[in-house]
Amino acid sequence: LSISEKYIEAFNEQFKGDLYKDFSHSFVGYYNSYNVSGMWSMLKKWIVSGQKESPDELAKIYEQILTDNPHQRMH
């Protein structure tokens, strides 16, 4: 998890840096940790359920979660 947190931090800074400018450093750190835990939980579920989706399909699901999740539609 700690290695993944390093990578997600660098990834998010590169691709979402402008979105983070309005949030505190503390918030961004917890946000990254939260996302990493979610990725690992998805990976565990995928393995336990027999890897029915391809890795590409799983990546697309994760991308959709990040960009078009039901919580965002509530606003």
C-alpha positions in Angstrom: 0.0 0.0 0.0 2.8 2.5 0.9 4.4 2.0 -2.5 1.1 2.5 -4.3 0.5 5.7 -2.3 3.8 7.1 -3.6 2.8 6.3 -7.2 -0.8 7.6 -6.9 0.6 10.8 -5.3 2.9 11.4 -8.3 0.1 10.4 -10.8 -2.4 12.7 -9.2 0.0 15.6 -9.1 0.8 15.2 -12.8 -2.7 14.6 -14.1 -4.9 16.3 -11.4 -2.7 19.0 -10.0 -5.0 21.8 -11.0 -7.9 20.1 -9.2 -5.9 19.9 -6.0 -4.9 23.5 -5.7 -8.0 24.3 -3.7 -7.4 21.6 -1.1 -5.0 21.4 1.8 -1.9 19.2 1.7 -3.4 17.1 4.5 -6.6 16.6 2.6 -4.8 15.5 -0.5 -2.7 13.0 1.5 -5.8 11.4 2.9 -7.5 11.5 -0.4 -4.6 9.6 -2.0 -4.6 7.0 0.8 -8.4 6.5 0.4 -8.0 5.9 -3.3 -5.2 3.4 -2.9 -7.2 1.4 -0.4 -10.1 1.3 -2.8 -7.8 0.1 -5.6 -6.5 -2.7 -3.5 -10.0 -3.7 -2.3 -11.1 -3.8 -6.0 -8.2 -6.0 -6.8 -8.9 -8.4 -4.0 -12.6 -8.6 -5.0 -11.5 -9.2 -8.6 -9.2 -12.1 -7.6 -11.7 -13.7 -5.2 -14.5 -13.5 -7.7 -12.4 -15.4 -10.3 -11.0 -12.5 -12.4 -14.1 -12.5 -14.7 -13.3 -9.1 -16.1 -10.1 -8.5 -18.1 -7.5 -6.2 -16.6 -8.5 -3.6 -19.1 -12.1 -3.9 -18.1 -11.2 -3.6 -14.4 -9.1 -0.5 -15.2 -12.1 1.0 -17.1 -14.3 0.4 -14.1 -11.8 2.1 -11.8 -11.6 5.0 -14.2 -15.4 5.3 -14.2 -15.4 5.2 -10.4 -13.0 8.1 -10.3 -14.7 10.2 -13.0 -18.4 9.4 -12.9 -19.4 7.9 -9.6 -22.9 8.0 -8.1 -21.8 10.4 -5.3 -21.0 13.1 -7.8 -24.5 12.8 -9.3 -26.1 13.6 -5.9 -25.1 17.3 -6.1 
